[in-house]
Amino acid sequence: MTDMTGWSIETLHDGYSQAHRMDRVLYDSQTDHQRIVVFESAQFGRVMTLDGVVQVTERDNFIYHEMLTHVPLLAHGAAKRVLIIGGGDGGMAREALKHPVDLVTMVEIDAGVVEFSKEYLPTISDGAFNDPRLDLQIADGAEFVKSTSGGYDVIIVDSTDPVGPGEVLFTDHFYGHAKRALAQNGILVTQNGVPFMQADELAGTLRAFSSLFADAYAYVAPVPTYQGGFMAFGWGTDSQARGVDLETLMRRAAAAGIEGDYYTPEVHKAAFALPAYIRKLVP
């Protein structure tokens, strides 16, 4: 929501809000799926909100995007086909395409998000939409994973919170279809919010993952605009990729030319060392 003094006030969590001063509104439109607003912030550069909830900012998006791509891709070590569900701003594709992959399929439900991101948030995608390895599909992600022939080495679910269009991406049925879309030893990672505020979100995903995967776990990173402490990412695979050693990660990152602004192989390993209050959510 916005108020009369030019502040964007996010009320995602009951009894708690955060506000960003909108120094200049660049875009404000209602699509068939959601209300999209882009504004300039003194602290975070350009900010995009969907239905009043911050989705991405120029200044801190690198943490979120690097951790949802480099962790599974470098843990896998030989990924050639990547599927991104959501990610219409292009940031996830930007990071995935830094790897020596053959194909990144991005399935975004809202064409409006893609088009305005190209115009108003070009630094987020940083040319990813022009990469010939990117296959952009404007479609429902849940329906896509249900019907795809699969064979993806890594699937990244870059969803909104489990309300509105993003709600279906947190269901057992969706996770089951995503599992079938993975190649052998593939890895599924998901955005699971801030457990201090949204414990049920991560707990529900990991309950589903524990019935689907040999290794169902989570890892974390602090993203400043996602308030409430660590943000959590779900992790599901039938491989031993979570246990890859530091030296191997360092070698793979160097070979791929991955030099993150947040991600390092050391951070990769440390991200799976969960605080006790988050560890208790793992079945």
Buried (B, 14 or more C-beta within 10 A) or exposed (E): BBEEEEEBEBEBBEEEEBBBEBEEEBBEEEBEBBEBBBBBBEEBBBBBBBBBBBBBBBBBBBBBBBBBBBBBBBBBBEBBBBBBBBBBBBBBBBBBBBBEBEBBBBBBBBBBBBEBBBEBBEEBBBEBBEBEBBEBBBBBBBBBBBEBEBBBBBBBBBBBBBEEBBBBBBBBEBBBBBBEBBBEBBBBBBBBBBBBBBBEBBBBBBBBBBEBBEBBBBBBBEBEBBBBBBBBBBBBBBBEBBEBEEEEBBBBBEEBEBEBEBBBBEBBBEBBEBEEEBEEBBE
